[in-house]
Amino acid sequence: MSNWVNDRMQLQSSLGPIMSHRVPLRSRWFYVFGSATLTCFLMQILTGIMLSLVYVPSADQAYQSLEYLNYVQPLGWYVRALHDFFANAMVLMLICHLVQVVIFAAYKYPRELTWIFGVILFLCVAAMAFTGQILRWDQDAYWGLGIGASMLGRIPLIGPYAVHLMLGGPIIGGETLSRFFTLHVFILPLTIAGVIAIHVMLVLKNGISDPPKAGRLVNPATEREEYEERISGEDGTTFFPTPVARDAIFSGGLVIVVALLAAMLGPNGPNGMPDPTIIDTSPKPDIWFMSIFSALALLPPGVETFLILTSPILLIAALFAVPFFSNSGERHISRRPVAAILLVFIFMVYGVLTWLGYKAPWSPKMEAWSSDETPITFLQGRPPIALIGAVAFQYKQCRNCHQLGGIGGERGPELDTVATIKTSGELMRQAIQGGGNMPTYGHNLSSTELTAIVKFLTTLHPDTESPAMIPDKSLNPKN
């Protein structure tokens, strides 16, 4: 039977060159991330087909179809969870693959095009992750689209046309969901499949870059011959059986881990029906875009538009330019300190911004006034007017921006010891006039409430420190 199939499909002649392809002997576990990315992509296709049998890409039914998958369709929740976790795993494996390529400087001659198509693949996978978030069609998706549209709208001259192209109209609606569904289900998967095919072809043509050795330089005039000589001898082996078995073991382990995580943690969202009238919301993107969310929140208003329009172009151009500025010379990371420092810096910034995105200290904690109690230590021994002020401080939603005892919002400063740095007059002026990030509250507070709040704030100082006092000008020798 196998001979009959092979005779008609010519599998041996097709797969034989791949299986017998020579690869570096010392490649080992550093080289499994590419095949793991492909495995995640195939699982995405499989689970995506299952989801498409139930999901309705209509603005008035998309959310309900996801709820149906979560609570009615047998194992629908698990298929959704698998699709979501394999999407995150694919992004993670691709990032690991790109980092390994940078550490080994595998973008140097003759693999410049391999790197370029790898960057294209990374951009397409990022686009897949973003469009997948939009298909959840919840509050995060709606307001995330609104932010993306506002960014596009800042492009000079063509901004309105770019927004119209993105949304399928002047506002977010059914046409918007249809466009993102088409991108996510048809255009991007086909593009990714084509890019992967070209990427694999380039790997077969130019070979897998062997682990670098300090002092071994890449010389475009002799690199191909030297590489072939190395992997043809004791430094090389065939792709089958050991390397392919290693890839299969890692990919199989990844599938098992993802399947277990999906079963334990379940699907992501949807988080509330998309409703433009609900402005008291705190939409956040998925983890891979959280750093962008943080950067936009932290940018100074004066340079916001300039950086929004230029930084993506510069970053993408820099990625494409890497192999052309450094296609020869040393490959070992110990001999490339600038690359090592830059790689650490990028991940440090990315990690900090991602952490800040989840923490979101710049955003008021809108439920703090009703959910975060005032610690008892700030109430004990206070006079009645200060206790009245504590109640007003709570129910006028000051807690949404200010912490007491480490509880509350973080947009404004913590007020545990505010009485040691501001006098009662300064506190009253700040409440009435605002300043910095604090809005004006004079028109929202009655004179009684304002006086009570200030009295409460003047009690916020350690027992060992006296509250701030108005300086005695009589002690100033210039007066």
Residue pairs with C-beta under 8 A, 6 or more apart in sequence:
5 11
6 12
17 204
18 204
18 239
19 238
19 239
19 240
19 244
20 238
20 239
20 240
21 204
21 238
21 239
22 207
22 231
22 232
22 236
22 237
22 238
22 239
23 31
23 207
23 208
23 231
23 236
23 237
23 238
23 239
23 243
24 208
24 209
24 210
24 211
24 230
24 231
24 235
24 236
24 237
25 231
25 234
25 235
25 236
25 237
26 210
26 211
26 235
27 208
27 210
27 211
27 243
28 246
29 246
29 250
30 100
30 104
30 211
31 100
31 208
31 243
31 247
32 246
32 247
32 250
32 251
33 93
33 94
33 96
33 97
33 100
34 97
34 203
35 247
35 250
35 251
36 89
36 93
36 247
36 250
36 251
36 254
37 90
37 93
37 94
37 97
38 196
39 251
39 254
39 255
40 86
40 87
40 89
40 90
40 93
40 254
40 258
41 90
41 192
41 193
41 196
43 82
43 86
43 255
43 258
44 83
44 86
44 87
44 90
44 128
44 189
45 189
47 79
47 82
47 83
47 86
48 83
48 185
48 189
50 79
51 69
51 79
51 80
51 83
52 185
54 65
54 68
54 69
54 73
54 76
55 62
55 65
55 66
55 69
55 135
56 62
56 64
56 65
57 135
57 177
57 178
57 181
58 174
58 177
59 137
59 173
59 174
59 176
59 177
60 174
62 135
62 137
62 177
63 137
63 138
63 270
63 273
63 274
66 80
66 136
66 137
66 269
66 270
67 270
68 76
69 76
69 77
69 79
69 80
69 267
70 76
70 77
70 80
70 267
71 77
77 266
77 267
78 262
78 263
80 267
80 268
81 262
81 263
81 265
81 266
81 267
81 268
82 258
82 259
82 262
84 132
84 262
84 267
84 268
85 258
85 261
85 262
85 265
86 258
87 128
87 129
87 132
88 129
88 286
88 287
88 288
89 254
89 258
90 125
91 125
91 126
91 129
91 288
93 254
94 121
94 122
94 125
95 122
97 118
98 118
98 122
99 343
100 106
101 107
101 115
101 118
101 209
102 339
102 343
103 333
103 343
104 209
104 211
104 212
104 331
104 333
105 209
105 212
105 218
105 326
105 330
105 331
105 332
105 333
105 336
105 339
106 114
106 115
106 209
106 331
107 114
107 115
107 322
107 323
107 326
107 327
108 209
108 218
108 323
108 326
108 327
108 328
108 329
108 331
109 218
109 220
109 223
109 323
109 327
109 328
110 206
110 220
110 223
110 224
111 202
111 206
111 209
111 323
112 323
112 324
112 327
113 202
114 199
114 202
114 203
114 206
115 322
115 323
116 320
116 323
117 195
117 198
117 199
117 202
118 199
119 316
119 319
119 320
120 195
121 192
121 195
121 196
121 199
122 319
123 316
124 188
124 191
124 192
124 195
125 192
126 288
127 183
127 188
128 184
128 188
128 189
128 192
129 286
129 288
129 289
130 285
130 289
131 180
131 183
131 184
131 188
132 184
133 140
133 141
133 144
133 285
133 286
133 289
134 141
134 144
134 145
134 177
134 180
134 184
135 141
135 177
135 180
135 181
135 184
136 268
136 269
136 270
136 271
137 177
137 270
137 274
138 269
138 270
138 271
138 272
138 273
138 274
139 271
139 272
139 273
139 274
139 275
139 278
139 281
139 283
140 269
140 271
140 283
140 284
140 285
141 270
141 274
142 172
142 274
142 275
142 276
142 283
143 281
143 283
144 283
144 285
145 167
145 172
145 176
146 172
147 296
148 166
149 163
149 166
149 167
149 172
151 308
152 159
152 162
152 163
152 166
153 159
153 160
153 162
153 163
154 305
154 308
154 309
155 162
155 309
163 170
164 170
166 176
166 179
167 173
167 175
167 176
167 179
168 175
168 176
168 178
168 179
169 175
169 176
172 274
172 276
207 227
207 228
207 231
210 227
210 230
210 231
210 235
212 330
212 331
212 332
212 333
213 332
214 330
214 332
214 334
214 335
215 330
215 332
215 335
216 331
216 332
217 328
217 329
217 330
217 331
218 327
218 328
218 329
218 330
218 331
219 226
219 328
220 327
220 328
230 236
237 243
268 286
272 278
272 281
280 366
282 360
282 363
282 366
284 290
284 293
284 357
284 358
284 360
285 292
285 293
285 357
287 354
290 353
290 354
290 357
290 358
291 349
291 350
291 353
291 354
291 357
293 357
294 353
294 354
294 356
294 357
295 353
296 304
296 308
297 357
297 360
297 362
297 363
298 356
298 362
299 307
299 308
330 336
333 339
333 340
334 340
359 410
361 410
361 411
362 410
362 411
363 409
363 411
364 400
364 401
364 409
364 411
365 372
365 399
365 400
365 401
365 408
365 409
365 410
366 400
368 397
368 399
368 400
368 407
368 408
368 409
369 394
369 395
369 396
369 397
369 398
369 399
369 400
372 399
372 407
372 408
373 407
374 390
374 393
374 394
374 399
374 404
375 404
375 405
375 407
377 405
378 390
378 404
378 405
378 459
378 460
379 387
379 390
382 390
382 456
382 459
383 455
385 451
385 452
385 455
386 452
386 455
386 456
386 458
386 459
387 456
388 452
388 456
389 449
389 451
389 452
389 453
389 454
389 455
389 456
389 457
390 456
392 445
392 449
392 452
392 453
392 456
393 399
393 453
393 456
393 457
396 441
396 444
396 445
396 449
396 453
398 453
399 407
399 408
399 409
400 408
400 409
400 411
401 408
401 409
401 410
401 411
401 412
401 437
401 438
402 408
402 409
402 412
402 413
402 414
402 415
403 409
403 410
403 414
403 415
403 416
404 414
404 415
404 416
404 460
405 416
406 414
411 437
412 437
412 438
415 457
415 460
416 460
417 460
417 461
417 462
417 465
418 427
418 457
418 460
418 461
419 457
419 458
419 459
419 460
419 461
419 467
419 468
420 461
420 462
420 465
420 466
420 467
420 468
421 468
422 430
422 457
422 468
423 467
423 468
423 469
423 470
424 454
424 455
424 457
424 458
425 470
426 468
427 454
427 457
427 458
428 450
428 451
428 454
430 438
431 441
431 442
431 445
431 450
431 453
431 454
432 440
432 441
432 442
432 445
432 450
433 440
433 442
434 440
434 441
442 450
445 453
458 467
461 467
473 479
